[in-house]
Amino acid sequence: MNGQPGDERKTVLIGHISGVHGVKGWVKIHSLTEPKEAIFEYQPWQVGEAREAVRILKGVKHGKHLIAQLKNIENRDQAESLVNQSIAVYRDQFPDLPAEEYYWTDLEGLSVKLEDETELGRVERMLATGANDVMVVRGEKERLIPFVQGQYVKKVNLDDGEIIVDWDPDF
């Protein structure tokens, strides 16, 4: 990196280290991926605010939890030093998706407009509700707009940074 603006690779939070497991350096993992075990598919992890690159030697589901053995973490004391540290990966580590499918991280920050170009705000974050994903759009007020393509979401244009929706602006 030469320090020029835009040189930094985008990182995406995918979980955190939630505790230790045993005495041989294994850690418990809280995953934000879907399915949860997919967190082990990304290598290396960028751990903590310093974004230290960490390799996974082994990651498994253990009961209701996920646990991982990390390279160069060989005892409980070393593992404890990682508790509550974030786990991120570079956005360019994500596999390409089929057309009309999007990673939430790519939708966050996009402008949301009506078909007549009326701006409703920006996608602040996404929520999983079970029935469908929902965009939390922050503008002059907060709106919760279901991310249902065809019905409410008419067009997603990542290059232009916008989502066109069919939505009642008073709602």
Number of C-alpha atoms within 10 A of each C-alpha: 6 6 7 7 6 7 9 11 11 11 16 17 18 20 21 20 24 19 18 23 18 11 13 15 20 23 26 23 28 21 21 15 13 9 8 16 18 12 22 21 12 16 15 17 24 22 22 17 10 9 15 13 14 16 17 16 12 12 19 14 13 10 7 6 13 21 24 21 20 18 12 13 19 14 14 16 13 17 24 18 13 18 17 16 18 21 27 25 23 17 15 11 13 12 8 10 9 7 6 8 10 13 11 13 14 13 22 17 16 20 23 26 21 18 14 9 10 11 17 21 19 23 26 16 15 19 14 11 9 7 7 11 16 19 23 20 23 18 15 9 10 15 20 15 21 21 19 14 13 10 11 16 19 15 16 20 12 13 6 9 15 19 21 21 25 16 17 9 11 6 9
